[in-house]
Amino acid sequence: MPLWSDRWANGERIAARFAAGQPAADGATAFAHNLNPHVVWNEVPADLARVDFMHWVLVDRPTTLTQFDEGVFSRGFTPQRKPGPDVEVAGARPARRGLNDFSGWFSGNVDMAGDYFGHDSPYPPFNDSRVHHDVFTVYALRFARAPVGGRFSGVQAREAIYPHIRAEAAHSAACTLNRRLR
């Protein structure tokens, strides 16, 4: 079950427009475009009910939807909340968004704390001494609806679907804000 993006080769550096963080002119970092990337998958076994794409915590994607164009699920960074769990993207219903890890990351910051559903792009620490590798994964499952409800995290969704995975595919990107590593 292959998965790819027309925007970068597997394992290459991710484009700045797909990152939540970018280098700023003053040498610090700042929020960036935060676009979800274009991704495509195919060769999903015909007897499977659906495929889930989990990088940004999305479950219950219709089986007829086999790609996401960039920017349809995320465009810009929204402090304090990103709507969910219901998806309001044409052709993507009845998909549901789970909480991404920015929800926990910003929990102690009064200006940023909130529920971040769906997709938010990478924003690695500017001084991290390693390049981050972000992996986009699509899962083909044995059932039509993920057994999670309400406010669910990516970890909860993954634990719920793990025993029911029939196939999976991954596509990765490298990302860093450390000037020495670029």
C-alpha positions in Angstrom: 0.0 0.0 0.0 2.2 2.9 -1.2 2.0 6.4 0.2 3.7 9.5 -1.2 3.6 13.2 -1.7 4.3 15.1 -4.9 5.9 17.8 -2.7 9.0 16.0 -1.6 10.8 12.6 -2.0 10.5 10.2 0.9 13.0 11.2 3.6 13.9 14.6 2.1 13.6 17.9 4.0 10.1 19.2 4.3 9.3 22.5 2.6 8.9 25.5 4.9 5.2 26.0 3.9 4.4 22.6 5.5 6.1 23.6 8.8 4.5 25.3 11.8 7.8 27.0 12.7 10.3 28.8 10.6 13.5 30.8 11.1 12.8 34.5 11.7 14.9 37.4 10.4 16.2 38.3 13.9 17.7 34.8 14.3 14.8 33.5 16.5 11.9 31.4 15.2 8.3 32.3 14.3 5.1 30.6 13.2 5.0 29.6 9.6 2.3 28.7 7.0 1.4 25.4 8.7 -0.2 23.9 5.5 -1.0 20.2 5.6 0.9 18.6 2.7 -0.5 16.8 -0.4 -0.5 13.1 0.2 -1.7 10.2 -1.9 -2.1 6.5 -1.3 -3.3 3.6 -3.3 -3.5 -0.2 -3.7 -5.6 -0.4 -0.6 -7.0 -3.9 -0.4 -10.6 -3.9 -1.7 -12.0 -5.9 1.2 -11.1 -3.2 3.7 -13.7 -0.8 5.2 -11.4 2.3 5.2 -8.0 3.8 5.6 -7.0 6.2 8.4 -4.3 8.9 8.0 -2.9 9.5 11.5 -0.1 12.2 11.2 -2.5 14.8 12.3 -5.0 12.4 13.9 -7.8 11.8 11.4 -10.1 8.8 11.6 -13.1 7.5 9.7 -12.0 8.9 6.3 -14.3 7.8 3.5 -12.9 4.9 1.4 -13.5 7.0 -1.7 -11.1 9.7 -0.6 -7.5 8.6 -1.6 -5.6 11.9 -1.4 -5.5 15.2 0.5 -4.4 18.4 -1.3 -2.2 20.7 0.6 -3.9 23.3 2.7 -7.4 21.7 2.8 -7.1 20.5 6.5 -4.8 23.2 7.8 -3.8 26.7 6.7 -2.0 28.9 9.2 -1.5 28.5 12.9 -4.5 29.2 15.2 -3.5 29.9 18.8 -5.7 28.4 21.5 -7.8 26.0 19.5 -8.3 24.2 16.2 -11.9 23.0 15.6 -12.9 19.4 16.0 -13.7 16.6 16.2 -16.1 17.0 13.2 -14.5 17.6 9.8 -15.9 20.3 7.6 -13.9 19.5 4.5 -16.0 18.6 1.4 -15.7 14.9 0.5 -14.0 14.0 3.8 -17.2 13.4 6.0 -17.7 11.4 8.2 -14.1 11.8 9.1 -13.3 13.0 12.7 -10.2 14.9 14.0 -8.4 13.8 17.1 -6.3 16.0 19.3 -2.8 16.5 18.0 0.1 16.9 20.4 0.1 20.7 20.3 -2.8 20.4 22.8 -0.4 19.0 25.5 2.6 21.0 24.3 0.8 24.3 24.9 -1.2 23.3 28.0 0.9 25.4 30.4 1.0 28.5 28.2 -2.0 30.9 28.9 -1.7 32.5 25.4 -1.6 29.2 23.5 -3.4 26.5 25.6 -6.4 24.9 24.1 -7.6 21.9 22.0 -5.7 21.5 18.8 -7.7 19.0 16.6 -6.5 17.6 13.3 -3.3 18.8 11.7 -0.6 21.2 12.8 2.8 21.1 11.1 6.3 20.5 12.6 7.9 23.2 14.7 11.0 21.6 16.2 13.1 23.5 18.8 15.5 26.0 17.1 18.4 24.7 19.2 17.7 20.9 18.8 20.9 19.2 17.8 19.2 16.6 15.6 17.1 16.8 12.5 13.5 15.7 13.2 11.8 13.1 10.9 8.1 13.5 10.6 6.3 10.3 9.4 2.9 10.4 7.7 1.1 7.0 8.0 -2.1 5.7 6.5 -3.7 2.6 8.0 -6.2 0.3 6.3 -8.5 -1.2 9.0 -11.0 -4.0 9.3 -13.9 -1.8 10.4 -15.6 1.4 9.2 -15.5 3.5 12.4 -12.7 3.8 14.8 -13.7 2.8 18.4 -12.9 6.2 19.9 -15.2 9.1 20.8 -15.4 12.6 22.0 -12.0 14.2 22.6 -9.4 11.5 21.6 -5.7 11.8 21.1 -3.5 10.2 18.5 -2.3 7.7 21.1 -5.8 6.7 22.0 -6.8 6.3 18.3 -3.6 4.2 17.6 -4.3 2.0 20.6 -7.9 1.5 19.5 -7.1 0.6 15.9 -3.8 -1.4 16.5 -5.4 -4.8 16.6 -7.4 -4.1 13.5 -4.7 -2.9 11.1 -4.8 -4.8 7.8 -2.2 -2.7 5.9 -0.2 0.5 6.4 2.1 2.8 4.4 4.4 5.7 5.5 6.1 8.7 3.9 8.6 10.8 5.9 10.1 14.2 5.8 13.1 15.8 7.6 12.6 19.1 9.4 14.9 21.3 11.5 15.0 25.0 12.5 18.6 24.7 13.7 20.7 26.8 11.4 23.8 24.6 11.8 21.8 21.6 10.5 20.2 23.2 7.5 
